[in-house]
Amino acid sequence: MLEIENLAVSYGAIKALRGISFNVEDGEIISLIGSNGAGKTTTLHAISNIIKKSDGKVLFNGEDITSLPADQIVRRSLIQVPEGRRIFSNLTVKDNLEMGAYTRNDKDGIKADMEKVFELFPRLKERIRQMAGTLSGGELQMLAMGRGLMAKPELLLLDEPSMGLAPILVDEIFSIIKQINADGTTILLVEQNAYKALEISDRAYILETGEITKTGFASDLIKDSAVKQAYLGG
């Protein structure tokens, strides 16, 4: 589904990504794991063409989307839920969800998908008329994910969905990510909570200072002594 070939990104003299290559197959949950500054968010931004790439190629469903404008990538059902939620705080919950569907004109489908979002996130339905800026941190994350789902993604890029959340909400968010995947959406997950990410992933890639240093099945990496030492608290 997604093929990344020799992807490189530089910020001036700083090489944020140093020619990484990886793939995501249809139906998988794939995690990118690494410490702060490893290049995880940069990878997602480069895939979505939010930032300029200095080298490399991005293929989605066999199409070269390396140079496509970000809005055209969205129209191909490759959707990113950004780090830090970034919802429209001066709009209601309903308005935010409708903004997620801005590329669509199938009114009945949009209505049905909004109901699916409310099934995944019942609290959003309770707050449908509430201004998004008044929501709690967990509710904001649910809204950001719900807005992404309204675009009907084939591939959903999730950037740090558990950041800043209480442990009980972290468990809930990861359970919902598994449900989204079970319902047919492929997921590329960037997450600092390596243990939770590996628990729900099929495969994972370890990023260190812009390079992929290790890859494998998540069930193997979660038992790997080096991964445990570096990312799972020993």
N, C-alpha and C positions, 0 to 999 in steps of 0.2 A: 504493500500500500504506500508506504513512505520510504524513500531511499535517500540517504544523505551521503554525499561523496566528497571527501576532502574539503570539508567546510572550514573556512578560515575567516576570522573577523579581527580587525585591529582598531584600537582607539589610539591614534597617533603612534607612538613608539611601543605601546603596550599591545602584545599579541594575546587577545582574549580567548580566541580559539585557534588551534594550531593544526588544522587539517584533519578534523575528525570525520569518521565514516561510521554509520550505523543504519539499521533498518527497523521498521515497525510493520509487522504483518497484520492483515485483516483479523480483527477480533481479539487482539492481544491487549494487555496492559503492560506497557514498558516504562520502567523508571530510569530517570537520570539522577544519580546520587553523587553528592560531593559537598565539600565545605563552602562557606561563603567565598565568592570570588573565583570559584572553579570554572565558571563559564556556563552554568546551567540555564539561567534566564537568557543570557546572550544567545544560546542555541535556539531557544524557542523564538526569540525576536528575529533571528536570522531566517528561520523557517517561514515565519509569517511575513517576512520582508519589511519589518518595522525598522530594522537597522541595515546598513549597507554591508554586504559581504565583500571581502577582499579576494576570496577564491572559493571554488567549490560549486557543487550542483545540488539542487533539491528536486526530486522527482516525486510526484503524488499521483497515484493511480496511473503510472506510466507516462504522465505528462511532465515536461520540464517547466517547473514554476519558479525557477531561480530568480528571474527578473520580473515576474508579474507584480503589479501593484498590490498592496495589501488588501484593498477592497475586492479585487478579483480573486484573490486566494480565498477570502471568506465566501465568495459566491460558489466556490468549488467544494464547499462543506468542510473546509479545514479551519477550525475555530479555536481561538486562544482565550482562556480565562486568565487574566493577568494577575500577577502578584499584587497584593494590597487591595484586592477587590475592584477598586476604580469604577464603582457604580455612579449613576447620575443622582447625586444626593438631593437635588432640588426637584426630582420627579418622584411620583409614587411608585410603589412596588409594581403595580400593573403596568405603568408607563415604561419602567425599566425592562420588563419582560417583553413588552411590545417592541421596544427598540432592538432587542435581540433578533427579532423577526423582520427587520427592515428590508432585507433582500427578498422577502417572500411576498406573494400576492394571493396565496391560497387561503382565503379567510376561514374556511371550515377546518383546514389542517392546522392553522395557527391556534384556533380555539381549542381543538383537541389536544395539541401539544402543551398548551397552557394548563389544561387539566392534568396532563401527565406530570408536569412540573409540580403542581400542587399535591399530587399523590406522593411524589418524592419528598417534597418540602411542605408539609401541612401548615407550618407556621407562616409561610408566605401567603397562603390563602387567608389566614386570620388577619394578616396585615396588608391586605391587597390595596387599600386606599391610603395607607400610611406613607408619609414621606420617607424615602429610602435613607436619608441622612439621619433619621432618628432610630434606626435599627441597631441592635447589638452586633458585636463582631461576628458571632456565629451566624446570625441572620443575614448579615451583609455577604458572608461567604456563600450562603445558600442562594442568595439573590444573584450573585455573580455567576455561579454555576448554572442556575436556572436560566439566566439571560443567554448564556452560551448555548444551552440546550435548545432554546427557541429558534436558533439558526439551523436546526436539524443537522448537526455535525455527523460526518462519517468518521472524522478523526478529531478528538478533543484534546487540546494541549492545556494541561492544568499546571499552573505555576504556584507552588507553595500553598496548596489549599488549606493546610492545617496551621499555618503561621499565626501565632498569637491567640490560639483558641485553647480553652480549658480542656483537660484530658477527656472528659465525658463527651464533649463536642467533637474532639478529634476522632474518637471511635465512631461517632455518628457519621461524620463526613466520609471516612474511609469505607464504611458500610454502604453509603449511598454511591460512592465511586464504583464499588463492585456491582451494585445494582444497575447503574448506567451502562456498564460494560456488558452485563448479562442481557440487557435489553437491546444490544446490538451496536453500541458505539465503541470504536477502538480508542484507546487512551494512551497518550504520552504524558507521563507524570514527572514533574520536577518537584522534589521534596527533600527537606533537610531531615525530617523524621524518617531516617533510613529503615528502621525496623518495621514501622507501619507500612512503608512503601513496599518493601520486599515481601511482606506478608501477603499482599494482594496482587503482586505482579507476576507475570509469566517469566519475563527476563528483565535484566537490568544492565546498565552501563555505569561504571564508576568514572567520574571526571575529576581530574586533578590538574590545576593550572592550565586549562585549555586543551588537555589531551585525555583521551580515553585510555585508562591504565588497566582496566579489568572489565570483563563482560562474562555473562553466563546466565544460567537459569537462576531465578530468584531463590528457589529452594536450596540451591547449592551455595549461593553467595551469603545467605543468612547464616550458614554454618562455617564459612570461610574465616580462618583465624585472623588474617590480615584485615578483612572487612570488619570483623567484630571489634578488633582493636581500634581501628580508625573511626568507625561510624556507629557502632552499636554499643558503645560503652564497655568494651572488653568482653 
